[in-house]
Amino acid sequence: MRKILFVILSLFLSFNIVAQNYNTIALLKYNGGGDWYANPTSLTNLIKFCNKELHTNLSSAYATVDVGSSELFFYPFVHMTGHGNVVFSDSDVKNLRNYLIAGGFLHIDDNYGLDIFARREMKKVFPELDFVEIPFSHPIYHQKYSFPNGLPKIHEHDNKYPKGYGLFFEGRLVCFYSYECDLGDGWEDTSVHNDTEERHQAALKMGANIIQYVFTN
């Protein structure tokens, strides 16, 4: 999976380090003041769900990785969330672009208020690309679980329809952006946001689809 990424990794990492992190997903840490650490139970619950329902072998503990760190290349899937400002330095931009071009994958989940900042900073990473709305027929909506109408609506916020956007580099989806959906909140313990079990399960199933898509394409 994502052979190019691991060819590059082999230039500066030992095989043991790569193997150790191959099944670990990560949370992206960024500067600017936004709460990148929001939803502390979300990835843990998503991992548990995927290991049970998809029979994956993901590490039970997710990693936290700085956007500008070389350790970013350890992880095939990185999740970004928050409510506020995001600022990528020039070195952050270069590192994230290289990671995504090399085979990495970024999931951005707007936790309400992230949209303008995420779009601005990702334009630095790929100035030649624009986010495009992903059609409901795309495989990311049709893995183990089928979402014929696209993303589920987890939290209301501005009462807009949830939309999934993507950045495609040379035909490959390198970044999936869930907007007006709040998947991460839905992954959290139901007691945190008083979500129904139905919404919790819908969010986890869509998250599992994203994981399955990343690890099989």
C-alpha positions in Angstrom: 0.0 0.0 0.0 1.3 3.4 -1.0 4.6 2.0 -2.2 6.2 5.3 -3.1 5.8 6.5 0.5 7.8 3.6 1.8 10.4 3.8 -0.9 11.2 7.3 0.4 11.0 6.2 4.0 13.6 3.5 3.3 16.1 6.2 2.5 16.3 7.5 6.0 14.5 5.0 8.3 15.2 1.4 9.3 12.7 -1.3 8.3 11.9 -1.9 12.0 10.7 1.6 12.5 8.6 1.6 9.4 7.0 -1.7 10.3 6.3 -0.6 13.9 4.3 2.4 12.6 2.7 1.0 9.5 -0.6 0.3 11.4 -0.6 3.4 13.5 -2.8 6.4 12.6 -1.9 9.9 13.8 -3.4 13.2 14.9 -1.9 16.2 13.3 -0.5 19.0 15.6 -0.3 22.5 14.0 0.4 26.0 15.0 -1.9 29.1 14.9 -3.9 28.7 18.1 -6.6 26.3 16.9 -7.4 23.3 19.1 -5.8 20.5 17.2 -6.3 18.4 20.2 -10.1 18.5 20.2 -12.2 15.3 20.5 -9.7 13.3 22.7 -11.7 10.1 22.6 -12.5 10.1 18.9 -9.6 8.4 17.3 -9.4 5.8 20.1 -13.0 4.9 19.5 -12.5 4.8 15.7 -9.6 2.5 16.1 -11.6 0.1 18.3 -14.4 0.1 15.8 -12.2 -0.6 12.8 -10.3 -3.4 14.6 -13.6 -5.0 15.5 -15.7 -4.5 12.4 -13.1 -4.3 9.6 -10.7 -6.8 11.3 -7.9 -4.3 10.9 -4.8 -4.5 13.2 -4.4 -0.8 14.0 -2.4 0.1 17.0 -4.8 0.8 19.9 -2.9 4.1 20.7 -2.8 6.8 18.0 0.2 9.0 17.6 0.4 12.8 17.7 2.7 14.2 15.0 3.7 17.8 14.2 3.0 18.9 10.7 6.6 19.9 10.2 8.2 16.8 11.6 9.9 14.1 9.6 8.0 11.6 11.7 4.9 12.5 9.6 6.2 10.0 7.1 5.8 7.2 9.6 2.0 7.2 9.3 -0.1 6.3 6.3 -3.2 8.1 7.7 -3.2 11.5 9.5 -6.3 13.2 11.0 -6.6 16.9 11.4 -9.4 18.7 13.4 -10.1 21.8 15.4 -12.3 24.9 15.7 -9.9 27.8 15.1 -6.9 29.2 13.4 -4.3 27.1 11.5 -0.9 28.4 10.4 1.6 26.3 8.4 5.1 27.7 8.2 7.1 27.3 4.9 8.8 24.2 6.3 5.4 22.8 7.4 4.0 23.3 3.9 7.0 21.6 2.2 6.9 18.7 4.6 3.1 18.1 4.3 3.3 18.4 0.5 6.1 15.9 0.3 4.3 13.5 2.6 1.1 13.6 0.6 2.8 13.4 -2.8 4.8 10.4 -1.5 1.7 8.4 -0.6 0.4 9.8 2.7 -3.2 10.7 3.3 -4.7 13.6 5.3 -8.3 13.6 6.6 -9.4 17.1 7.7 -12.6 17.2 9.8 -14.1 20.6 10.3 -15.1 20.7 14.0 -16.9 24.0 13.3 -14.9 27.1 12.6 -11.9 25.4 10.9 -13.1 25.9 7.3 -11.5 29.2 6.2 -8.2 28.3 7.9 -7.9 24.8 6.6 -8.7 25.9 3.0 -6.2 28.8 3.3 -3.4 26.7 4.6 -4.0 23.7 2.2 -3.8 26.2 -0.7 -0.2 26.9 0.4 0.4 23.1 0.3 -1.1 22.7 -3.2 -1.4 26.1 -4.8 -2.2 24.4 -8.1 -5.2 22.4 -6.7 -8.6 23.3 -5.5 -10.9 21.3 -3.2 -13.6 19.6 -5.3 -16.8 18.1 -4.0 -16.5 14.3 -4.1 -19.4 12.6 -5.9 -21.6 10.2 -3.9 -20.5 7.5 -6.3 -16.8 7.7 -5.1 -15.5 4.5 -3.5 -14.8 6.3 -0.2 -18.6 6.3 0.3 -18.9 2.6 -0.7 -16.4 0.5 1.3 -17.8 -2.0 3.9 -20.6 0.6 4.6 -22.6 2.3 1.9 -23.4 6.0 2.1 -25.4 6.6 -1.1 -26.1 10.2 -0.1 -22.6 11.0 1.0 -21.5 12.0 4.5 -23.9 11.6 7.4 -25.0 14.7 9.3 -23.7 14.4 12.9 -24.0 17.9 14.3 -26.1 20.7 13.0 -23.9 23.8 13.3 -25.1 26.1 10.4 -27.8 23.6 9.3 -26.1 23.1 6.0 -25.8 19.8 4.2 -22.7 17.9 5.0 -20.2 17.8 2.1 -17.1 15.8 1.4 -14.3 17.6 -0.5 -11.1 16.3 -1.9 -7.7 17.3 -3.2 -6.6 15.1 -6.0 -2.9 15.0 -7.0 -2.2 13.3 -10.3 -5.6 11.6 -10.0 -5.1 10.3 -6.5 -7.1 11.5 -3.5 -4.5 12.8 -1.1 -6.8 14.8 1.2 -10.4 14.2 2.2 -12.2 17.1 3.9 -15.4 16.5 5.8 -17.4 19.7 6.1 -20.6 20.5 8.0 -20.6 17.0 9.3 -18.5 16.7 12.4 -17.4 13.1 12.2 -14.9 13.5 15.0 -17.6 14.6 17.4 -19.6 11.6 16.4 -16.6 9.2 17.0 -16.3 10.5 20.6 -17.9 8.8 23.6 -21.7 9.4 23.2 -21.8 11.0 26.7 -19.5 13.8 25.6 -22.0 15.4 23.2 -25.1 13.5 24.2 -25.3 12.0 20.7 -27.7 9.2 19.9 -26.2 5.7 19.4 -27.5 5.9 15.8 -25.5 9.0 15.1 -22.4 7.6 16.8 -22.6 4.4 14.7 -23.1 6.4 11.5 -20.0 8.5 12.2 -17.9 5.4 13.1 -19.1 3.6 9.9 -18.1 6.6 7.7 -14.8 6.8 9.5 -14.2 3.1 9.0 -14.9 3.7 5.3 -12.2 6.3 5.2 -9.7 4.0 6.9 -10.5 1.1 4.7 -10.2 3.3 1.6 -6.8 4.6 2.7 -5.4 1.2 3.6 -6.6 -0.5 0.4 -5.8 2.1 -2.3 
